């Protein structure tokens, strides 16, 4: 990453250039989570324009954040943050993570002063900072109805993250520690654009703020306070969906309208 793009990226996040440190890493991760939402509108919008089956170029990704308050799904958010941290001089590896299928998620593994941390701003989760990987006990994050549990490494050095909603396991992934390159995931990324893929048949947008979050999944709007209060609203049609995304995410109506045109809105990405 050249200095112009690196400085522009940091300017968008509102973070000043500094030497690699845990403090800088924490500031970047928190700023990224808040500034670049987890959403697939940008994926759908771009696919309808050029039928691209890859993650956006960094220049286009940053333009989407700056002009339209977009972000991306896991590959866009986490890969581009990886390139920023690498460009800033952090000791960092890109790692694949398995869910139901292998390598359908990616995270970064950062090394700082003899410790290891996981960085994930592409899971739609309240990970406002790096997660410690060198654990001897479970690391727990509670946010609203959800609990996130990062377990100590297994015998193969893998890290397991479980998500529970109302005490019931609903999602999760296993991070494999081997360093990877983005080209290793070309086929997985291409598969995510198949006509039957979940992200091509649903809308999801999750935005985090200090102490609260807003999530839109198809025609369901959920507002959550970190303390536990949750408000759920049913959106009755596409017009209400476009309006809600505009009010809560500041994404222009024309972007949302183009992205959801002809979309079935019946897939559950959390299934």
N, C-alpha and C positions, 0 to 999 in steps of 0.2 A: 504494500500500500504506500503510495507516494505521500509526501508531507501535506500537499494541498488537500487531498481527500481525507487524510487523517485529521487535519485541523478542522475541516468542514464538518466531519462526523462529530467531533467533540463539541464544536460550536452548536450543532443541532441539539446535542444532549445537555448543553449548558455546563460542560465540565472543562476545566483548564488543563493544559498539558502539564504533566509532572513525571517524575521518575516512578518506575513501577513500585508499588507498595500495596499493602492490604487496604489501606485507607483509600487510595485511588481506585482500586478494584471495586470496593464497596460503593463508592460514589458513582462509578460508571454503570455498574449493574443496576442500582436503584434508578438512576436516571433513564436507562434504556427501557426498563420494565414499564416505567410510567409514560415515557414519550412514544414508544413504538408498540402499539397493542398487538396482541395475538389475534390475528384475523385472517380470513381467507377471501375477503372481498377483493384485495389486490391481486390475488392469484386468479380469481375468476375474471376480473376486469382485463388483466393482461392477456389471458388465454383467449378471450373473445376478440382481442385486437390482432394478435399475431400467431395464435395457436402454439405459443412457446411452451415447451415441456421441461423447462429448467428453472432454476432460481434466477431472480433478476440480477442484472449487473449491479455492482455497488452504487454507481452513479444513479441508476434508476431507482434503486431502493431508497437512497437518501432523498431523492427528489420526491418520492411518494410520502415520506415522513414529513418533509418540510412543507410541501405544498398542499397535501390533502389529508394529513394526520393519519396516514396508513402505517402499517407495520408489516406483518407477514406471519406465515406459519413457522414451524420449528426450523425448517432448513434455512429459510431466509434470515430470520431473526438471529438464530444461533451461529450460523456460518459467518455472517457479516460482522457480528460482534467478535467472533474468534479472530477474524482478520485484523480488526482494530486492536485488540489486545496483543496480538502477535506484533503488529507494527509499533506498538508502544514499548516493546521489549520484555513483555511478560514471558516466563517459561510456560508454554501452553501446548496442549495437544488437542486435536479434534478427535472425538470418540463416538463410536456408534452405540446405540442403545436399542435393546430388543423390547418389543411389546408382545402382541400376539404373534407378530412376524418379526424376523430379524432386521435390524438397521432401519426401522421406520421412524427413528428419532435420533437426533444428534445432540451432544452437549460438549462443553469444553472442560478440560482438566487443567487446572492452573497449579503451578508449583511456586511456592513463596517461602523462603527462609526455612526450608526443611519440611514444610507442610504441603498438603494437597487439598485443593478445593474443586468442587464442581460448580460450573456456571451454566445456568439454564434460564434464558428469557423467552423461550419458545414453547412453553408447556401450558400457558394459560394458568399459571400458579403464582402465588404470592412469594416468589423467591426474590426478595428485595436485596439480597446480598449473596455472596458465594457460600456454598454449602460445604462444610468440612467433610473431607472424604476419609481421613485417617482417624476413624472413630473406634472407640472401645465400648460404646453404648449407642443406643438409638438416638438420632437427632430428630426432634419433633417440632413441626410448625402447625399451629392451630389458626384457622382463619374462617370465621363464620361457621358453617355446618361441616367444613372440610378439615381433615387432619392429614398432614403429609409426614410420612415416616421414612427417613433415610437410615438404612441399616449399616452396621459395620461391614467391611469387605468380606466376601467369602474366601474360600481357600484358593480361588483362582484370581483374586484381586478385583472381582466385580462388585459393583455397588448397586443395591436394590432399593428403589424408591416405591413406596406404596401410598396410594391416595385412598382415603376413606371418607365417605359422606354419610353423616348421621350414624357413624360407627360401623358402616358396612363397606368392605373393599369394593371399589368401583373401577380403579384404573391403576396404572403404574408402569415402571420400566426398569430394565437392568442395564447398567452402564458397563461396557467392556473397556478395559483400560488401554488396549493397544492403540497406538497413534494411527490415525487414518488421514486420508486426503479426500477432498470433496468429490473427486472423480470416482471414488469407490462407491458412491451412492447414486450414480447416474441412473441406474435401472430402477431403483426404489423411487427416486424422484419422478421419473417418467411414469411409473405405475400410478402415482398419485393423481395423474391427470386422466386416467381411464374414465370413460363415460359413467361407469358404475361405481367409481371411487367415492367415498363419503364426502370428501371436500369438494367434489364437483356436483353434489346433490343437496347441499345444506349451506346454511350461513352460520358462521360463528364469529363473534367479536368479543374479546374480553379485555377490559382496560382496568388497570390498577392505579389507585391513588393512595397516598399515605392513609392507612386506616380503613379503606373501603375499596370495593370493586363493583364494576358493572359488567354483566354478561348478557349478550343476546345470542340465543341459539334458535335458529328458525324463527318461530313466532312467540318465543318465550323470552321475557325480559326479567332478569334477576339482579337486584341490587343488594349487596351484602356489606355489612359493617364487620370489621375484624372482630369486634366484641361478640358477634353472634347474631345480631338482628338481620333478618332477611325479608325482603319484599319481592314478591313474584307478581308479574303482570302478564296477562295474555294479550298479544297483539292480534287484532282481528283480520288484518289483511296486509297486502304488500305496501299499501300507502302508509299504514301505521308503522310498518317495519322500517321503511325508508326514513320516516320522520324520527323514529326513536334512535336510529343510528346517527342521524344528523345532530340530534340534541345531546346524546351521551358521548359521541365519539368525534364530533365535528368533522365527519367525513361528508363531502358534498353529495347532495341528492343524486346528481347525474352519475357519479361514480357508482353509487349503490344500485341505482336503477339499471345501469348497464350490466353490472355484475350479476344481478339476480334475474335478469330477463330470461324467462323460460325455465327457471330453476324449479325443481319439484318441491324443495323445502321439506323433504320427508326422511332424510338420512340423519342418523344420530351418531355424531362423531365421538361421543363418549361411550358408545356401546362396546 
